[in-house]
Amino acid sequence: LNIRFSQLRIAPHFRDGHLIKDSACEVFEAPLQDRHFAGAASEDAADGVPVYDVVLVPPFPAIRVISWLPKLRRPDGEAERDANGDQLLGMRAWFALDNRRLYSLQCAAAKRWPRQCCVVVRCIEEVPGGEGLRELRKFRTTTEGRSVEVGARAGETRAFTWLQAAPPGAIARGMEVEGLFPEDLFDAWQWAPQAVAAAAHAGQQEEENEKNFGGSEGGYPGGKKEMKMAPCPDNGWQYIDPAGNIQGPFPIEKMRTWHRHNFFYADLPMRSDPVDAFLPFGQLFPPGEKPFQGRVMRCRQNARNGLPMPLRHVQ
């Protein structure tokens, strides 16, 4: 809950069509390693024993975070400036580069309040030309990352803070950040080896999927995707609306009518059968295929597989 959003708005679903609110339900718990069995800490990690109650293990790789001084922005997105015209900066904090995944983790952690949760993260260094700085060009939060707008389109969003997902009576006071630099965080290999292995497993599978199918922050690395063209079915069509709700199933005649009225846009997640994974509407019908007339792209996802790779810190 101490990690903040770097973006102003996020879509209510991942690229593969999974809803971000549903992924929070797939986050499971793992205990911290008993201090009597924990190994030695890394030289560039925090000393002592973590005070967390539980480790959260999500169905996706470790989120990337960066310690950052955010620019202060007005509600209209314009940067705030001092009397000399220089941009004003907020307090240093941890910001996520994977904002949809942070949403899922914050929902999972908030539901467990007042227990203190931690999660394995991948710390990005603040270096010129580095991965973090390239992505922070999209750093547009107007709330210093304390909230985020959820919705597929501007003007059709709702504001989210973790307090909305927490039990009644939850408060944000008393939540202190352990440290603002990677060396201030605990060593995940020492205290959360199970979560490290799970994150590595998901990371390797995501790399395979990106190599084969492209995309980033797809949501569920899952397993290998099977893509094939098949005849358009008469029934079973579903899509995810801008609010993140699954609509349908509908008959193909209704889908044809809506398509004639330009109801569907290229990024709208859709599938022709409830057993399939969602794909963007623009990918369901490759060039040469008329929508809802001949064939459609079917996408199914198999069970996960993969091997662990190293990560380091717990936040």
C-alpha positions in Angstrom: 0.0 0.0 0.0 3.1 2.2 0.2 3.8 1.8 -3.5 2.2 4.5 -5.6 0.8 4.8 -9.1 2.9 6.5 -11.7 0.1 7.0 -14.2 -3.1 9.0 -14.1 -5.3 6.4 -15.7 -5.3 2.6 -16.2 -7.5 0.3 -18.3 -9.8 -2.1 -16.3 -8.3 -5.1 -18.0 -4.9 -6.5 -19.0 -3.9 -6.9 -22.6 -5.0 -10.5 -22.6 -8.5 -9.5 -21.5 -8.3 -10.5 -17.8 -10.0 -8.0 -15.5 -7.6 -6.4 -13.1 -10.2 -6.6 -10.3 -10.4 -10.4 -10.8 -6.6 -10.9 -10.6 -6.7 -9.7 -6.9 -8.8 -12.8 -6.1 -6.0 -15.0 -7.5 -3.3 -13.5 -5.2 -2.5 -16.0 -2.5 -0.6 -15.8 0.7 2.8 -17.3 1.8 4.4 -17.0 5.2 7.7 -15.2 5.8 10.6 -17.5 6.2 11.2 -18.3 9.9 14.1 -16.3 11.2 15.8 -19.4 12.5 15.9 -20.8 8.9 16.5 -17.6 7.0 19.9 -17.4 5.4 22.3 -14.5 5.5 21.1 -11.2 4.1 22.7 -9.7 1.0 25.2 -7.0 1.6 23.0 -4.4 -0.2 19.8 -5.3 1.7 18.3 -4.2 5.1 19.3 -5.9 8.3 17.0 -7.2 11.0 13.7 -9.1 10.8 10.7 -8.0 8.7 7.6 -7.0 10.7 5.1 -8.1 8.0 2.4 -10.6 8.7 2.2 -12.2 5.2 3.8 -12.3 1.8 1.4 -11.7 -1.2 2.1 -14.0 -4.2 0.3 -12.7 -7.4 -0.3 -14.7 -10.7 2.1 -12.4 -12.6 5.9 -11.4 -12.3 7.3 -9.1 -9.7 6.2 -5.5 -10.4 8.9 -3.0 -11.2 9.3 -0.1 -8.8 11.5 3.0 -8.7 12.3 5.5 -5.9 11.3 8.8 -7.4 10.7 12.5 -6.7 7.4 13.2 -8.5 6.6 16.4 -10.3 3.6 18.1 -8.7 0.7 18.5 -11.1 -2.5 20.4 -11.0 -5.8 18.5 -11.7 -5.6 19.5 -15.4 -2.2 17.8 -15.6 -0.1 20.9 -15.9 3.1 21.0 -13.8 3.0 23.2 -10.7 5.8 25.9 -10.7 7.3 28.3 -8.2 7.7 32.0 -8.5 10.8 31.5 -10.7 9.0 29.2 -13.1 10.8 26.1 -11.8 8.8 22.8 -11.5 7.8 21.8 -8.0 8.6 18.3 -6.8 6.8 16.2 -4.2 8.3 13.9 -1.5 10.4 10.9 -2.6 8.4 7.6 -2.7 8.2 4.2 -4.4 6.3 4.3 -7.7 5.2 1.3 -9.8 5.9 1.0 -13.5 3.3 -1.7 -13.8 0.2 0.2 -12.7 -2.5 -2.4 -13.4 -0.6 -5.0 -11.5 -0.2 -2.6 -8.6 -4.0 -2.1 -8.6 -4.5 -5.8 -8.2 -1.9 -6.0 -5.4 -3.4 -3.0 -3.6 -6.8 -4.6 -3.7 -5.5 -7.9 -2.3 -3.5 -6.1 0.5 -6.4 -3.8 1.4 -8.8 -6.7 1.9 -6.3 -8.2 4.4 -6.1 -5.0 6.4 -5.0 -4.5 9.3 -2.5 -7.3 8.6 0.7 -5.9 7.1 1.5 -7.4 3.7 4.7 -7.4 1.6 5.4 -8.4 -2.0 8.5 -9.2 -4.0 9.4 -6.3 -6.3 12.0 -5.6 -8.9 13.8 -2.3 -8.1 14.7 -0.1 -11.2 17.7 2.1 -10.9 17.5 5.8 -11.6 20.2 6.0 -14.3 20.3 8.1 -17.5 18.7 6.2 -20.4 17.6 3.4 -18.1 14.4 1.4 -18.3 12.7 3.3 -15.4 13.4 6.8 -16.8 12.2 5.8 -20.2 8.9 4.6 -18.8 8.5 7.5 -16.4 8.0 9.8 -19.4 4.4 8.6 -19.0 4.5 9.7 -15.3 1.3 11.8 -15.3 -0.3 11.3 -11.9 -1.9 14.4 -10.4 -2.3 12.9 -6.9 1.4 12.0 -6.3 0.3 8.4 -7.0 -2.1 8.0 -4.1 -5.0 7.2 -6.4 -5.6 6.3 -10.1 -8.4 6.6 -12.5 -9.8 3.2 -13.8 -11.4 3.1 -17.2 -10.8 2.3 -20.9 -11.4 5.9 -22.0 -11.0 9.4 -20.6 -14.3 10.7 -19.3 -15.5 7.1 -18.5 -13.3 6.4 -15.4 -13.7 6.1 -11.7 -11.2 7.1 -9.1 -9.6 4.3 -7.0 -7.7 4.3 -3.7 -6.9 1.2 -1.7 -9.2 2.4 1.1 -12.2 1.6 -1.2 -11.1 -2.1 -1.1 -10.4 -2.2 2.6 -12.8 -3.2 5.4 -14.8 -0.4 7.1 -12.7 1.6 9.5 -9.4 1.2 7.7 -7.2 4.3 7.8 -4.0 5.3 6.1 -2.3 6.8 9.1 0.7 5.1 10.6 1.9 3.5 7.4 5.5 4.3 7.3 7.8 3.4 4.4 10.7 1.2 5.6 13.2 2.9 3.2 13.4 4.9 0.0 16.3 3.1 -1.6 16.9 -0.5 -2.7 19.5 -1.1 0.0 16.8 -0.2 2.6 14.6 -3.1 1.6 14.7 -6.7 2.9 16.3 -9.5 0.8 13.5 -11.5 -0.8 15.7 -14.6 -1.2 16.2 -14.6 2.5 12.7 -13.9 3.7 10.3 -14.9 0.9 11.9 -17.7 -1.3 8.5 -19.1 -2.3 7.4 -15.8 -3.6 10.6 -15.3 -5.5 10.3 -18.6 -7.2 6.7 -17.9 -8.1 7.6 -14.5 -9.6 10.5 -16.0 -11.5 8.2 -18.7 -12.8 5.7 -16.2 -14.1 8.4 -13.9 -15.5 9.9 -16.7 -17.6 6.5 -17.7 -19.0 5.7 -14.0 -19.8 8.9 -13.7 -21.7 8.0 -16.8 -23.8 4.5 -15.3 -24.5 5.9 -11.9 -25.4 8.4 -13.6 -27.8 5.6 -15.5 -29.5 2.7 -13.1 -29.3 4.1 -9.7 -28.3 2.7 -7.2 -25.8 3.6 -6.1 -22.3 2.0 -6.1 -18.8 -0.3 -8.7 -20.4 -1.7 -9.7 -17.0 -1.5 -13.5 -16.7 1.7 -15.1 -18.0 -0.5 -18.2 -17.8 0.8 -20.9 -20.2 1.4 -21.1 -23.9 -1.4 -19.6 -25.9 -3.0 -21.5 -28.7 -4.1 -19.2 -31.6 -6.2 -20.5 -34.5 -8.8 -19.3 -37.0 -12.2 -20.9 -36.8 -15.7 -20.3 -38.2 -17.6 -17.6 -36.4 -20.1 -19.2 -33.9 -23.7 -18.3 -33.9 -23.8 -17.6 -30.1 -21.4 -17.0 -27.2 -19.9 -13.6 -28.1 -18.7 -11.5 -25.1 -16.8 -8.2 -24.6 -15.5 -6.2 -21.7 -17.1 -2.7 -21.5 -15.1 0.4 -20.5 -16.1 0.0 -16.9 -14.5 -3.5 -16.8 -17.6 -5.6 -16.8 -18.1 -8.6 -19.0 -21.1 -8.3 -21.3 -22.9 -11.2 -23.0 -23.0 -13.8 -24.3 -24.7 -12.4 -27.4 -25.8 -14.0 -30.7 -23.8 -13.1 -33.8 -26.7 -11.2 -35.4 -26.7 -8.7 -32.5 -22.9 -8.3 -32.8 -23.2 -7.6 -36.6 -25.8 -4.9 -35.9 -23.6 -3.2 -33.3 -20.6 -3.4 -35.6 -22.6 -1.7 -38.4 -23.2 1.2 -36.0 -19.5 1.4 -35.1 -20.1 0.3 -31.6 -16.7 -1.6 -31.3 -13.3 0.0 -31.2 -10.0 -1.8 -32.0 -8.8 -2.2 -28.4 -12.1 -3.5 -27.0 -11.5 -7.0 -25.4 -13.8 -9.6 -27.1 -14.1 -13.3 -27.5 -16.4 -15.5 -29.5 -16.7 -18.3 -26.9 -16.7 -18.1 -23.1 -14.0 -20.7 -22.9 -11.5 -18.5 -24.9 -9.2 -15.8 -23.7 -10.2 -12.2 -24.6 -8.4 -10.5 -27.5 -8.6 -6.9 -28.7 -11.3 -6.6 -31.3 -8.7 -5.6 -33.9 -7.0 -8.9 -33.5 -10.0 -11.1 -33.7 -10.4 -10.5 -37.4 -7.1 -10.4 -39.3 -6.8 -8.5 -42.6 -9.1 -10.0 -45.2 -11.6 -11.3 -42.7 -14.9 -9.3 -42.4 -16.0 -9.0 -38.8 -18.7 -11.5 -37.8 -19.0 -12.9 -41.4 -16.5 -15.7 -41.9 -13.8 -16.7 -39.5 -12.6 -15.4 -36.2 -9.3 -15.8 -34.2 -9.7 -18.2 -31.3 -7.3 -17.9 -28.3 -6.9 -20.5 -25.6 -4.3 -20.7 -22.8 -2.8 -23.8 -21.3 -1.5 -24.5 -17.9 1.6 -22.6 -16.6 5.1 -24.0 -16.7 8.5 -22.5 -16.2 11.6 -22.3 -14.0 12.6 -19.8 -11.4 15.1 -17.0 -11.9 16.5 -14.6 -9.2 14.9 -11.5 -7.8 16.0 -9.7 -4.7 13.9 -7.3 -2.6 10.7 -7.4 -0.6 8.7 -4.2 -0.2 
